[in-house]
Amino acid sequence: MFDPIADRVFQMHSLQQTEKTRTQKVVTNFFRGVSVVMVMVAAYMPAAMSLYWTSSSAVGLAQNILLKLPWLRQACRIPPTPRDSPTPFRDMAASVRQKLRRETRKPPAKS
């Protein structure tokens, strides 16, 4: 089963910066490949495994989203980092819009 939820977790982290390092690109693409390979693995697993993987990924995504909230980070006494933003969701939305604009401007690939 392709797990789009897990892919969203990786995408959330990649949206925080405009330019990814080579290592980040390799790791992101590796995990995308693993997600595609999981389709074949999931075909041989009981349905409960797919449910577990999906629910586990959903909980991970929810945890990532919640830990972006500045007031929750303060309540949990998580120390701020230099990359923390007071408006993380606005920043992610702006990054998505910028990324979509870049992708729509790309010329079609030559055959």
N, C-alpha and C positions, 0 to 999 in steps of 0.2 A: 504494500500500500504506500503510495507516495504521500508523504506527510507534509502538507502545506503549512501546518502550524509550526513545526520545527523550523521550516524555511523562513517563516516570518520572524522568529526569534533572531536568526542570523541577520536578516534584513534590518531589523531594528538597530542592531549594533553597528551595522555598516552605514546607516544613515547619519550617525553622529559625527562623522567627519567627511569632508568632501573628497579627499584623496586617500585611497587605500594603499597600504604598502603591498609589496609583492607577496609577502607571507600571508597577509589577510586575504588577498585574492585567491591564493592557493587553498587556504583552509576553507573559505566560503565555497569554492567550487568543489572541493573534496566532499564536503557535507551535502551539497546538492546531488552529487553523484551517488553518495550513500543512500540518500532518500529515494532515488530512482531504483537502485538495486534492491531496496526494501520491498518493491512491488513483487519481485520474484520470490523473495523470502516469505512475504506475507501470504502468498498463494498457497504455501504448504503449511501454514500455521492455522491453529484453530481461530475461530472468530474472536474469542476472548482476547487473544494477543493483539489483534488490531484495535480492539476497544481499549486495551491497556495502553498501547502506544499513543493512540489519539488523545486519551484523557491525560496521560502523562505530559504530552506536548502542550495541551491546553493549559494545564496547571503551570508549566514552565513559562508559557507566554504571559499568563496572568501575573505571575510573580515578577517577570521582567517589567511589565507595564506598571504594576504597583510600586516597584522600587524606583521608578522614574519620578514619582511624586515627591517634591521637596519636603512637604510637611511630614510624610511618612518616614522619609529618611531621617529627619530630625527626631521624630518620635522613637525610632528604633536606635537612635544614637549612632548612626552610620556617619563617619566623618566625611566631610565634603572633599572632593578631589578637584584638581585644577580644571578638569573638563566639565564639571557639573554646570548646568544651566538653570537659571531660575524659571525658564519657560521651556522645558524639554519637549513638550508635545507640539508647541508652535514651531520649534526648531526642526523637529522631525517632519512636520507637514511642509514646511518651507523646503526642506531637503528633498522630499518626494516630488514636490512641484518642479523644483530645479532639475531633478533627474529625469522626470517625464519630458520636460522641455528639451533637454539634451538629446533624449532618445528620438523625439519626433523630428528633430533637425538633422539627424544622421542621414546621409545619402544612402540609397539602396545599394546593397552589396552587388558587385559585378560578378557575373557568372563566368 
